[in-house]
C-alpha cells in the first residue's frame, strides 16, 4: 500500500511544489519531492484502524496513535509546504505527546533490573519531554537517503523479535504494520532517493515509536532500556550533536550538516555506505545486547551502558556537532 501511495504523492509534490531544494546545509544535490512520509502515515493509520475493527486493539491504543499522529502529520505537512515557526511546531509536539500520556494512563514504572522505580508525576513530566525529544530527534536524523526509513524497519523487526522471544504477542501486529509501512517507503527513499519523507513522516515515526515505548512499558512487554539500546544510533547522535551545538552558542533548531552520520557522508561521499554501516551496527551490536537483557534482566543497566558507550565514542571521533572545513 505504501509503495503505491508514495508513487502518487511524488506526483502531487511536483504539482504543489513541495520540493526540497539543495542548499549549503543539504546532503543531497538534486531537487527532490518531499512530504512522501504521508504514505507512511496513511498506511499505518488505516492499518491500525483495521486492527481495531478486527478487535485486536481497543480504542485506547487506537486513540494514542491516531490523535497525536494526525496532529504531528498535519503540522509536518504544513512545515514541508510552508515554513512553520519552531515555537508553533514544538507546541503541537507537546500536545501530541500529552495525548499519549493521557490515553495510556501515564508513564510506566522504571524497571532498572535490580529495582522498579514508581516515579508518578515525575515520570509523566520526564516522559512528556522524552516523547517530544524523540519526535524531534527522528526529524533531525532524517538527513540522508534511506537512513530514517531503514532505522524504522530495523527497530520494528528487532522489537518484533524481542516480543516473540518473550512469547508476548499483543504488540506484534502493530509493530509489523509499522515496519511494513516504513519498508514500502524505503523502496522510494533508498539511495539515490526519489522522494523524501519530510517532517510529515519523520516526526510521525518518532511519535509512533514513542507510543510503542510507553505502551510496551505499561504492559510489561519491554523496558525503556531495550528501546534505548535499539534506537541507540539515532538518539546518541542527535543528543550529542545538539549538546555540542548548544554549548557552542549555535541556534539548535536551524538546519546544519554536523550530525555524526553527516560527517561520515562527508568522509565517504556515499549515503548508501553510511546507512549500511549503521545497519550493521544495529544488527551485529545493538540487537544482540538488547536480546541479552531479556535473559539477564538484573544486568540491564550495565548492558545498556556497554551498548551505548561505543556509539558515544564513535560520535566524538566523527566530531558530531562540530563544524568542519566542509561546512
Secondary structure, 3 states (H helix, E strand, C coil): CHHHHHHHHHHHHHHCCCEECCCCCCCCCCCEECCCCHHHHHHHHHHHHHHHHCCCCCHHHHHHHHHHHHHHHHHHHHHHHCCCCHHHHHHHHHHHHHHHHHHCCCCCCEECCCCEECCHHHHHHHHHHHHHHHHHHHHHCCCCCCHHHHHHHHHHHHHHHHHHHCCCCCCHHHHHHHHHHHHHHHHHHCCCCCCCCHHHHHHHHHHHHHHHHHHHHHCCCCCHHHHHHHCHHHHHHHHHHHHHHHHCCCCCCCCCCCCHHHHHHHHHCCHHHHHHHHHHHHHHHHHHHHHHHHHCHHHHHHHHHHHHHHHHHHHHHCCCCCCCCCC
